Each structure stands twice: as C-alpha cells, then as structure tokens.
Amino acid sequence: MSGNDASKQGIREVVREGYARVATGESAGCCAPSCCTTDAPGQLAQAIGYSVSELNDLPQGANMGLSCGNPTALASLRPGETVIDLGSGGGFDVFLAGPRVGATGRAIGVDMTPEMIGKARGNTEAYRERTGLSNVEFRLGEIEHLPLADASADAVISNCVINLSPDKPQVWREIARVLRPGGRVAVSDLALLQPLPAKVRGMLEALVGCIAGAVTIAETKTLVADAGLTDIVVEPKQAYVEAMTEWNDPLYQKIIEQLPAGSRASDYIVSVNVTATK
C-alpha cells in the first residue's frame, strides 16, 4: 500500500470508528458526535427541510441528527425507480425514499460502518409494518467502491457524507457508473466558502463532523463535471450552519475558537444542495 493509500485508509478508519460510536449510542450525532439537546436530531431535521409528518413516520432511532439537507426531496423520486443512498447510516433517507418509489421500486442504502448497517437492518421490520412495503435494503460497502452493478440506479442521493471521503473524485466516478443514462443525483453536503485554518483542518472532531474534509463550491462543481455528469447545480443553504451555531453545538464552538477573531463558522462553511444528471 502506498503512503497516499495508507493515509486515505487511515481517514476512513477514523470516520468509521466515529460513526460506530454514534450507531451504538456512545456519541450523539449532528453530522458529528456532538449534539447536546435531547431532541436535537428532530429540531435539526426540521430546520433543514424535513416535515414533522415525515419524521413521525420514521422507525424509532432512524434519525440520528446526521443530516445537513434533504436530498430525498431534491431527487423528486417516482414510483418504480431504484434509488441509492450513499452513507445511509441508520436508514433515515432510505426509509423516507421507500414509500416514494413504491412497491415496484427499490431504496438501497450503502454504508461502510457495520454498526450502522445493523441498526438500519434492525429497523426494516418496523418500516414494513408501517408501510406494508418490502422495498428497502442495506449493503455494507465503501462509497468509493459501491456494491452495485453498472447503470443500475435511477437516482443517487447522499446526506452529509461525500465530504468525509478521502477520495472524492472516485466517489463521483462511482455515482456516474451506477446511474442509468438520464439518471440523476441529489446530494446534500458541506462545502467551504474559503479554506479553513490549519488548526481546524487538523482536528479529528472536525473530520468526523463532516467539516475538515469539505472542499470549496468550485471544487465540488469540478468533481461532478469531471465524473461526466451534466446539468450541475450547486446551491448554498445557510440554515444548517446557522442552526449548529445558534444551538451552541460543541463541535462548532470548538471550530469558532480556532477561527480568526471576529469570524463566524458561516464565513467558512455552508451546506449545499448538489444536483446533476447523467
């Protein structure tokens, strides 16, 4: 293994271990093991565009506060489609996508953390009882090497996960590979408005919290285009970072402490909605 490959694998292991702790309840999540209020996952989800009725219909524990947008809504899913969720966690967006694609569709979650896959699979029976559908599944795998056939998906979604990858070009190439011609991608992610200070980039908490691995909006557009996708739109959304700051989220408070005097987290970080087609 080359030094670069070893470095990438080391980042994956840090992320995997961090999210394993979220899955087993050792840490709380808000795109990081950091939220500090009992109903923070529900409050955050409403702040970034999920409805109360959607949240009430989810299996218990599926929403762990790991979202920074609502890609399920962006994807405009239709009955009979196959949708893939990259970094599906406890199944939050998969369980929301399932009823939209219906009995003839499939919603497939991919996650590299065994504890997350176990949690999501454990919630499938509650999902079946609530919806009468058996159209969701969860596969263990890395988003850089998706366990899916070429041209097998109508839509790919992801929620605050691609920024965690140490090989983002490969992730976008995989998205393009699994999409059918005419397929679409709808991703909610974090992006940078300007480079983070070195102290922040070096914080493991910021890495696991989706921040240190984020790239700029311009770099995001380039990654998507280089993968061969078209009709690219990257739309900044301020609600997520503002919510994290207003709630005094511990991770964001640590970041603010490392920023130049007078700076805000929102001067550097923004959530984005990314859409494109194949």
C-alpha positions in Angstrom: 0.0 0.0 0.0 1.4 3.4 -1.0 1.7 6.2 1.5 -1.2 8.0 -0.1 -3.4 4.9 0.1 -2.4 4.3 3.7 -3.4 7.9 4.5 -6.8 7.5 2.8 -7.4 4.3 4.7 -6.4 6.0 8.0 -9.0 8.7 7.4 -11.7 6.0 6.6 -10.9 4.2 9.9 -11.2 7.4 11.9 -14.6 8.1 10.3 -15.7 4.5 10.7 -14.9 4.5 14.4 -16.6 7.8 15.0 -19.8 6.8 13.3 -19.7 3.3 15.0 -19.9 5.2 18.3 -22.9 7.2 17.0 -24.6 4.0 16.0 -24.1 2.3 19.3 -25.2 5.3 21.3 -21.8 6.2 22.7 -22.0 9.6 21.0 -24.8 11.7 19.8 -24.9 12.9 16.2 -25.4 16.1 14.2 -23.3 15.3 11.3 -20.9 14.7 14.1 -21.0 13.1 17.6 -21.7 16.4 19.2 -25.3 17.5 19.6 -26.2 18.5 23.1 -30.0 18.5 23.4 -32.4 15.5 23.6 -34.5 16.4 20.6 -31.6 17.9 18.6 -32.0 15.4 15.7 -35.6 16.3 15.2 -35.0 20.0 15.5 -32.2 19.9 13.1 -34.1 17.9 10.5 -37.0 20.4 10.6 -34.5 23.3 10.3 -33.1 21.8 7.1 -36.4 21.0 5.4 -37.9 17.8 6.7 -41.6 17.9 7.7 -42.9 16.8 11.1 -45.1 14.2 9.4 -42.0 12.7 7.6 -40.1 12.5 10.9 -43.1 11.0 12.8 -43.3 8.2 10.2 -39.7 7.0 10.6 -38.8 3.9 12.6 -37.5 4.8 16.1 -33.9 5.8 16.1 -33.5 6.2 12.3 -32.9 9.9 12.6 -29.6 10.4 14.4 -29.0 14.0 13.5 -26.5 13.2 10.8 -28.2 15.3 8.0 -27.3 18.7 6.6 -30.1 18.8 3.9 -33.0 16.9 2.4 -31.8 15.1 -0.7 -34.8 12.8 -0.8 -37.0 15.8 -1.6 -34.4 17.1 -4.1 -34.4 13.8 -6.0 -38.1 14.0 -7.0 -38.4 10.2 -6.7 -41.1 8.4 -8.7 -42.8 5.0 -8.3 -40.9 2.1 -9.8 -37.4 3.8 -9.5 -34.3 2.5 -7.9 -32.6 5.0 -5.6 -29.2 4.5 -3.9 -28.3 6.3 -0.6 -24.6 6.8 -0.1 -23.6 6.6 3.6 -27.1 5.6 4.7 -26.4 5.5 8.4 -29.4 4.2 10.4 -31.6 4.3 7.3 -33.1 7.8 7.7 -33.4 8.8 4.0 -33.8 5.2 2.7 -37.0 4.9 4.9 -38.3 8.2 3.5 -37.4 7.2 -0.1 -39.1 3.8 0.1 -42.7 4.9 0.0 -41.9 7.4 -2.8 -40.6 4.7 -5.1 -43.4 2.3 -4.0 -43.8 -1.5 -4.2 -42.2 -1.7 -7.7 -39.2 0.4 -6.7 -36.1 -0.2 -4.6 -34.4 2.0 -2.0 -30.9 0.7 -1.2 -28.6 2.1 1.4 -24.8 1.7 1.4 -22.7 2.3 4.5 -19.2 1.3 5.5 -19.9 1.0 9.2 -21.2 -2.4 10.3 -22.9 -0.9 13.3 -24.9 1.5 11.1 -25.9 -1.3 8.8 -27.0 -3.4 11.7 -29.1 -0.5 13.1 -30.7 0.1 9.7 -31.5 -3.5 9.1 -32.9 -3.7 12.6 -35.4 -1.0 11.7 -36.7 -2.7 8.5 -39.4 -4.7 10.2 -40.9 -1.6 11.7 -40.8 0.0 8.3 -42.6 -3.0 6.7 -45.2 -2.9 9.4 -45.8 0.8 9.0 -45.8 0.9 5.1 -46.7 -2.6 4.0 -43.6 -2.4 1.7 -40.6 -4.7 1.4 -38.6 -2.5 -0.9 -35.6 -1.3 1.2 -32.2 -3.0 1.8 -28.9 -2.1 3.3 -25.5 -3.1 1.9 -22.1 -2.9 3.7 -19.6 -1.1 1.4 -17.5 2.0 0.8 -18.9 4.8 -1.3 -15.7 4.8 -3.3 -16.4 1.2 -4.3 -20.2 0.7 -4.4 -21.5 -2.8 -4.2 -23.8 -2.2 -7.2 -23.9 -3.0 -10.9 -23.3 -0.5 -13.7 -26.3 1.5 -14.7 -28.5 0.0 -12.0 -29.9 3.2 -10.4 -32.3 5.9 -11.5 -31.2 8.2 -8.7 -28.4 8.5 -6.2 -28.8 10.5 -3.0 -26.4 11.3 -0.1 -26.7 13.4 3.0 -23.6 15.0 4.5 -21.3 12.0 3.6 -19.2 12.7 0.5 -17.3 15.4 2.3 -16.0 12.6 4.6 -14.4 10.7 1.8 -10.6 10.9 1.3 -11.1 10.2 -2.4 -14.0 12.4 -3.6 -13.2 12.0 -7.4 -13.6 8.3 -7.0 -17.0 8.7 -5.3 -18.3 10.9 -8.1 -17.0 8.4 -10.7 -18.9 5.6 -8.9 -22.0 7.7 -8.8 -21.8 8.2 -12.6 -21.1 4.4 -13.1 -24.1 3.2 -11.2 -26.5 5.7 -12.7 -28.5 4.8 -15.8 -28.5 7.2 -18.7 -30.8 10.0 -17.8 -30.4 9.2 -14.1 -29.9 12.0 -11.6 -28.0 12.7 -8.4 -29.2 14.8 -5.5 -26.7 15.3 -2.7 -26.8 17.5 0.4 -23.2 18.1 1.6 -21.0 20.7 3.3 -18.7 23.0 1.3 -16.2 25.7 2.0 -16.6 29.4 1.2 -12.8 29.8 1.9 -10.1 27.5 3.2 -10.2 26.5 6.8 -7.4 27.4 9.1 -4.8 24.6 9.6 -5.8 24.2 13.2 -9.4 23.3 12.2 -8.3 21.0 9.4 -6.2 19.1 11.9 -9.0 18.5 14.4 -10.2 14.9 14.3 -13.6 16.0 15.6 -13.9 18.3 12.6 -13.1 15.4 10.3 -15.7 13.1 11.7 -18.1 16.0 11.8 -18.0 16.4 8.0 -16.1 19.7 8.1 -12.4 19.2 7.7 -12.9 17.0 4.6 -15.1 19.6 2.8 -13.9 21.2 -0.4 -14.9 24.5 -2.0 -18.1 25.1 -4.0 -15.9 25.5 -7.1 -14.0 22.3 -6.4 -17.4 20.5 -5.9 -18.6 21.6 -9.4 -15.3 20.4 -10.9 -15.5 17.0 -9.3 -19.0 16.4 -10.6 -18.2 17.6 -14.1 -15.0 15.5 -14.2 -17.1 12.4 -13.5 -19.1 13.1 -16.7 -22.3 14.4 -15.2 -24.1 17.4 -16.6 -26.8 20.0 -15.6 -24.8 20.6 -12.5 -26.4 23.0 -9.9 -24.7 23.7 -6.5 -27.0 25.7 -4.3 -25.7 27.1 -1.0 -28.0 26.9 2.0 -27.3 28.7 5.3 -29.8 27.0 7.6 -27.6 24.1 8.7 -24.6 26.0 9.8 -26.7 28.7 11.4 -28.6 26.1 13.4 -25.4 24.5 14.6 -24.0 27.8 15.7 -27.3 29.0 17.4 -27.6 25.8 19.4 -24.0 26.1 20.6 -23.2 22.7 19.2 -19.9 21.7 20.9 -18.1 20.9 17.6 -18.9 24.2 16.1 -17.9 26.0 19.3 -14.5 24.4 19.1 -14.2 25.4 15.5 -15.1 29.0 16.2 -12.4 29.1 18.9 -9.8 28.3 16.3 -11.0 30.9 13.8 -9.6 34.4 13.5 -11.1 36.9 15.9 -14.5 38.2 14.8 -15.0 35.3 12.3 -18.1 33.1 12.3 -18.4 29.4 11.2 -20.7 30.6 8.4 -17.9 32.7 7.0 -16.1 29.4 6.1 -18.7 26.6 5.9 -22.0 26.2 4.1 -24.3 23.4 3.4 -25.0 22.8 -0.3 -27.6 21.0 -2.4 -25.9 19.4 -5.4 -27.9 18.1 -8.4 -26.8 16.7 -11.7 -27.8 14.2 -14.4 -26.1 11.5 -16.4 
